């Protein structure tokens, strides 16, 4: 299966680290589905004309992803994908959750978010440091179609940073069955088990259907 010549899909993010990861995962997933190696192009918001972006006011990952994907689709006229994801910590009743990217405040510093979470869990024993990364990925098409896929990566939060790869909370998260943090895993190892990997691989066949229909 392949998309039409010149087909493109927009990834609705301005986070450079996330864009690289999403492009890598989606490109591999589309190739696995039989997409033409030359198509589709996977572009980020930086390749679109500027537009005013609505705030992420949703109460759930899916609602926020839909806000972002809808806007990108509307302003580009192309199928658009957005993911909203975060870490849900058992001892914090599922928080930071949808607030993961701004847990330490509006500055949205990965390091500040990570350090605040470690401080909040400082007195929590190892056996109660369970957590999971959660992702909702939404595809919105110009014809009004909407599709959603979810991915979860269960694991635990450790007590100090380990590893220089990844971003966000990756250096303090160890997935179930692993001894290394996400920050110590290579790209392929992380993508194979990650919440974003699971969600985007589930969405890939629907992306190709949308491109073929154009």
C-alpha positions in Angstrom: 0.0 0.0 0.0 1.2 3.5 -0.6 0.0 7.1 -0.3 -0.7 9.3 -3.3 2.2 11.1 -4.9 3.3 14.1 -2.7 1.2 12.8 0.2 2.0 14.4 3.5 0.9 14.1 7.1 1.4 16.7 9.8 2.7 15.9 13.3 1.2 18.6 15.5 4.1 19.5 17.9 6.7 22.1 18.3 8.7 20.1 20.8 11.8 19.2 18.8 12.6 16.1 20.9 9.1 14.8 20.5 9.0 15.6 16.8 12.1 13.5 16.1 10.8 10.6 18.1 7.3 10.7 16.5 8.7 11.0 13.0 11.0 8.0 13.6 8.3 5.8 15.0 5.6 6.8 12.4 8.0 6.4 9.5 9.0 2.9 10.6 5.4 2.0 11.3 4.2 3.2 7.8 7.0 1.2 6.1 6.0 -1.9 8.0 2.5 -1.3 6.6 3.9 -1.2 3.1 4.1 2.5 2.5 6.2 3.7 -0.5 9.6 4.8 0.9 9.2 8.1 -0.9 5.8 8.9 0.5 4.3 10.2 2.7 6.3 13.1 3.9 6.0 13.6 7.6 6.2 17.2 8.6 6.1 19.2 11.8 4.3 22.4 12.7 7.5 24.3 11.9 6.9 23.7 8.2 3.5 25.2 8.2 2.6 29.0 8.1 2.4 30.3 11.6 -1.0 30.2 13.3 -2.4 30.9 16.8 -2.5 27.6 18.7 -5.3 27.0 21.2 -4.2 26.1 24.7 -4.3 22.5 25.8 -7.3 22.7 28.1 -8.5 19.1 27.9 -9.0 17.0 31.0 -7.7 13.9 29.3 -4.8 13.0 27.0 -7.2 12.3 24.2 -9.0 15.7 24.5 -5.7 17.5 24.3 -4.4 15.5 21.4 -7.7 16.2 19.5 -7.3 19.9 20.1 -3.8 19.9 18.6 -4.6 17.6 15.7 -7.8 19.5 14.7 -6.0 22.8 14.6 -3.1 21.4 12.5 -5.5 19.8 10.1 -7.6 22.9 9.7 -4.6 25.2 9.0 -2.7 22.8 6.7 -5.5 21.0 4.9 -3.6 17.8 5.5 -4.2 14.8 7.7 -2.7 15.6 11.1 -1.6 13.6 14.1 -1.1 14.8 17.6 -0.2 12.9 20.7 -0.6 13.9 24.2 1.3 11.9 26.8 2.7 12.0 30.2 3.6 10.0 33.3 1.0 8.8 35.8 2.5 8.0 39.2 0.6 5.6 41.5 1.6 7.3 44.7 0.4 10.7 43.3 -3.0 9.3 42.4 -2.1 9.3 38.7 -0.5 12.7 38.6 1.2 14.5 36.9 -0.9 13.0 34.1 -2.0 15.6 31.6 0.1 18.2 33.5 3.3 16.3 33.0 4.9 18.9 30.6 4.1 21.8 33.0 4.3 20.1 36.3 6.9 22.6 37.7 5.1 25.6 36.1 4.5 27.4 32.9 8.2 27.5 31.9 7.9 23.8 30.8 11.5 22.8 31.8 12.1 19.1 31.5 14.7 19.3 34.3 12.5 21.3 36.6 9.6 18.9 36.1 11.8 15.8 36.7 13.4 17.3 39.8 10.0 18.3 41.3 8.7 14.8 40.8 11.7 13.2 42.5 11.3 15.6 45.4 7.6 14.7 45.8 8.5 11.0 45.8 11.6 11.3 48.1 9.9 9.6 51.0 8.0 7.0 49.0 9.5 3.5 49.3 10.7 1.6 46.3 7.8 -0.8 46.3 5.3 2.0 46.0 7.0 3.9 43.1 5.0 2.3 40.4 4.1 4.5 37.4 3.2 4.4 33.7 3.7 6.5 30.7 0.4 7.0 28.9 -0.2 8.2 25.3 -3.2 9.1 23.3 -2.5 9.7 19.6 -5.3 11.2 17.4 -5.5 11.4 13.7 -7.8 14.1 12.2 -8.5 14.2 8.5 -9.7 17.1 6.3 -13.0 15.2 5.6 -13.8 15.1 9.3 -12.7 11.6 10.1 -11.1 11.2 13.5 -9.3 8.2 14.8 -7.6 7.6 18.2 -5.1 5.0 19.5 -3.7 4.6 23.0 -0.5 3.2 24.4 0.7 2.5 27.9 4.2 1.7 29.2 4.1 0.5 32.8 7.1 0.7 35.1 8.5 2.6 38.1 10.2 5.8 39.0 13.7 5.5 40.4 15.5 7.9 42.8 18.0 9.6 40.5 18.7 10.3 36.9 20.4 7.6 34.8 21.1 8.0 31.1 21.4 10.8 28.6 19.0 9.6 25.9 15.3 10.5 25.5 13.8 13.5 27.1 11.3 14.5 29.8 11.0 11.9 32.5 12.9 9.2 30.6 16.1 9.3 32.8 14.1 8.4 36.0 11.7 5.8 34.5 12.4 2.0 34.2 9.8 0.1 32.2 8.6 -3.3 33.5 11.0 -6.1 32.6 13.9 -3.7 32.2 16.9 -2.8 34.3 17.8 0.3 32.4 15.9 3.6 32.4 14.4 4.9 29.2 17.2 7.4 29.2 19.7 4.5 28.9 17.9 2.7 26.1 18.7 3.1 22.4 16.1 4.5 20.1 15.0 1.1 18.7 14.8 -0.4 22.2 12.7 2.4 23.5 10.4 2.6 20.5 9.6 -1.1 20.7 8.1 -0.8 24.2 7.1 2.8 24.5 3.7 4.3 24.9 4.1 6.4 21.8 5.4 3.4 19.9 2.4 1.4 20.7 -0.1 4.2 19.9 1.5 5.2 16.6 1.9 1.7 15.4 -1.8 1.1 16.1 -2.6 4.4 14.2 -0.4 3.7 11.2 -2.9 1.6 9.1 -5.5 4.4 9.5 -3.0 7.0 8.4 -2.3 5.1 5.2 -6.1 4.7 4.6 -6.5 8.5 5.0 -3.7 9.2 2.6 -4.9 6.8 -0.1 -8.4 8.3 0.1 -7.1 11.8 -0.7 
